[in-house]
Amino acid sequence: MQIAVLAVPDLFDSGLSAVLDVLATANALREEVAATVLPFEVTVAGTEASARTGHGLRLTTTPLTELDTVPDLLVVPAVACGFKAPQQVVDIVRDHPVLAHVAALHTAGSALAAACTGTFFLAEAGVLDGLLATTSWWLGPAFRRRYTAVRLDDSRTLARDGRVTTAGAAFADTVTATPATRTTSRTPTNRA
């Protein structure tokens, strides 16, 4: 399974690390659980060749335009947005260069997963229109005002609707990796 983890400037370091750790652990354990399952091929992707995290770490990324294949799953971790007020999160996401890529990958067949402020990228790209989604509770009012076509339930930790999974809080980023492990595993994760 091909997975692209989106790295945009100012992303939460812990969100990125959590997603990468879950997928690496699943790869390490797969022979113990399901040897017939192919490993996850994970690419950290962005709009440019590098991105700086919220704590200033510089990541080398594969530009989205240079991906060899359409990923099976695109994961959008939470973005710190400098810990701004909710309306400022909307302002940061509006017209972001990654939006066209998110929409195009989804149209091409990629499943999507996002947590906390990452859900704003999906909503702004229009891929959540008509779908059930969640985000962090403190972002709910701003999200609701901006994205009226999304069926937001910010009381949920996790929302799945079709090929899209959203998670509430930034520390729910580990949940965004579960669509991958859920579809390929016979473990308790898949029984939920």
N, C-alpha and C positions, 0 to 999 in steps of 0.2 A: 504494500500500500504506500503510495506516494503522499507525503504530508508536507505542506509548506506552512511554516510558522512565520507570521508577518511581524517584522521588526520595523516600527516607525519611530522617529525621534521621540525621546522622552518616555519610552515604554517602561513599565514597572519591571525592574530587574528580577524581582521575585516571581512575577507572572511568567516571564520568559523562562526562567530557570525551572519553575514547577512543571511547565508543559514539557520541556526538554527532558527533565528527570523522569517523568512518568513514562514517556515514550521510550527512553533508553532502558528503563527498568523492564518494561514490557518486552523489549527486544531481548534483554538478557535472560528473561525467564521463559521465553516462548518455547524453547526446546523441552523444558520441564512440563509445560502445560499443554502445548499443542505444536509438536514438531513439524506438522504439515503446513503450518501457517508461515507465510513468508515474512521476513522482517520488515519493519517500518523503515522507509527511506525518508529521512527528515532533512529538509532544507530550510535554513533561515533565510527568508526573502524580504526584500524591501524595494522601495522605488529607486534607490541608488546602490552603490557598491558597499556602503557602510551606513550605520546608524549609531547614534549615541543614546545610551539608556538614560533613565531619569537620574541615576547616580554617576553619570559621566563615563561609563565604560563604552569604548568604541567597539562595535561588532562589525565583522566582515559579513556582508549579506550578498546573496545572489539577486541581482535585479530581477523583478518580476517579468520583465520583457525577455529575460534570458533563460527562463525555466524550460527544460527540455520537453516536459510533458505537462498537461493539465493535471494538477494534483488531485488526488481523490478527496483530500480534506485541506481546507485553509483554516488555520487557527489564528485568531486575532486576540492576543493577550491584552490585559488592561494597560492603558496609557496613563501615566501620572499627570500629565497636563499641568505640571508644576503645582499640583494640589489647588487648582483654581475652583471658583464657584461654579455651580452647574451650568449656568448660561455661558460661562467662558469655555467650558468643555464643548458646547455646541459651536461656539465661534471657532475653536481650534479645528474641529472636524470639518466644518463647512468648507467646501471647495478644496479639500485635501487631495494631493495628487494620487493617493492610493485608491480613491473611490472608484474610478473607472476600472481599475484592475480587479477589485473585489466583485463588481457587477459582472464583468466579462468572465471571470473564472467560474462564478456561480452559473451563469448562462451556459458555459461550456461543460458543466457537469460536476464541478467541485461542491462537495458538502462544505458547510461553514460552521464554525464554532467561535464564540466570542464571550468574554467576561467583562463585567463592570463597564468602564468607559469604552472598551472595545466594541460593545454593542452599538454605540453611537456610529461607528464606522459602517456597520452593516445597515443601520437604519438610514443614514445619510446617503448610502449607495442605492437605496431603494429596494434592497433584497428582503427586508422584513415586512414590506407592505402586505397587509392582510394576514400576517402570521402572528402567532402567540410568541411573545418574547418576554424576557426579564432583564433587569439591570439592578444595580445597587439602589437601595431604598432612597438614599439622599439625592439620587439623580432622577428619580421618578417624575417629579413635577416638570422639570425642564424637558425631559424626554417626551413626556405626554404632550406638552405644548408644541414641540417642534415636529414630532412624528405621529400625527393624528391617525394615519392609516395603519399603524402597528397596534396589535392587541396586547398592550403591556399589562403584565401582572407582576409588579415589583415585590409582591409578598412571596414569590417563589424563589427558591435557590437555583432551580434549573428549569428551563423550558425547552421542549423539543417540538418542532413543527416541521414536518417533511424532512428536508435535508439540512435543516438549520437547528443548531443547539446554542442557547444563550445561558449564561450563568450570572448570578447576581453580583457578588462582591469580588473585589480584585483577588482575594485569596481563594476564590472558587476557580481560579485558572486551571487547577488540576482537573476539574470536571470537564473542561473543554477538550481535554485529550481523550476522554472516555468514548466519544463516538468511534474512534479508531479501535480502541481495545474492545469495545462492545461488539462491533461487527465481526471481529475475527477470533473471538475467544469463546470457550465453553465454560469459563470460570464464573464465579458468583457475580462478577460485573455484568455479565451477559444475561443474568437471570433477573436483574432489577426491572 
